[in-house]
Amino acid sequence: MSNDVFNDIMSGLGEALAHAKGEPSPGLILHVPETVDVASIRERTGLKRPAFAATIGVPVATLRQWETRRRQPQGPARVLLAMLEKNPQIVAETLGRAS
């Protein structure tokens, strides 16, 4: 193995370790969508409004406003919903308990 390949691997491992520690990763660019289709995201999870609202930690009334597009989620809620759009089980996988 050449020194260049070894150095690239070691650099990548250093970046992965920094990311695992919560440190910023150089060159990482996050895309947070301007709008999210909350109703379709909830439907993909298979949850009814009360269960979905409890899962993401918002009142049912807030969820209803997002689903009817009277309001749009902001900040961390939008990020969480974007993650749920990619992986509808991410909350359960991350925070769920084994039965």
Contacts in CASP RR format, 6 or more apart in sequence:
PFRMAT RR
TARGET T0000
AUTHOR 0000-0000-0000
METHOD contacts of the structure
MODEL  1
MSNDVFNDIMSGLGEALAHAKGEPSPGLILHVPETVDVASIRERTGLKRP
AFAATIGVPVATLRQWETRRRQPQGPARVLLAMLEKNPQIVAETLGRAS
15 25 0 8 1.000
15 26 0 8 1.000
18 24 0 8 1.000
18 25 0 8 1.000
19 25 0 8 1.000
19 28 0 8 1.000
32 75 0 8 1.000
32 78 0 8 1.000
32 79 0 8 1.000
32 82 0 8 1.000
33 78 0 8 1.000
33 82 0 8 1.000
35 72 0 8 1.000
36 72 0 8 1.000
36 73 0 8 1.000
36 78 0 8 1.000
36 81 0 8 1.000
36 82 0 8 1.000
36 85 0 8 1.000
37 85 0 8 1.000
38 63 0 8 1.000
38 66 0 8 1.000
38 67 0 8 1.000
38 73 0 8 1.000
38 81 0 8 1.000
39 67 0 8 1.000
41 81 0 8 1.000
41 84 0 8 1.000
41 85 0 8 1.000
41 88 0 8 1.000
42 49 0 8 1.000
42 52 0 8 1.000
42 63 0 8 1.000
42 67 0 8 1.000
44 84 0 8 1.000
44 85 0 8 1.000
44 88 0 8 1.000
45 52 0 8 1.000
45 55 0 8 1.000
45 84 0 8 1.000
45 88 0 8 1.000
45 89 0 8 1.000
46 88 0 8 1.000
47 55 0 8 1.000
49 60 0 8 1.000
49 63 0 8 1.000
49 64 0 8 1.000
49 67 0 8 1.000
50 60 0 8 1.000
52 63 0 8 1.000
53 59 0 8 1.000
53 60 0 8 1.000
53 62 0 8 1.000
53 63 0 8 1.000
55 91 0 8 1.000
55 92 0 8 1.000
56 63 0 8 1.000
56 77 0 8 1.000
56 80 0 8 1.000
56 81 0 8 1.000
56 84 0 8 1.000
56 91 0 8 1.000
58 77 0 8 1.000
62 71 0 8 1.000
65 71 0 8 1.000
66 72 0 8 1.000
66 73 0 8 1.000
72 78 0 8 1.000
73 81 0 8 1.000
80 91 0 8 1.000
83 90 0 8 1.000
84 90 0 8 1.000
84 91 0 8 1.000
87 93 0 8 1.000
END
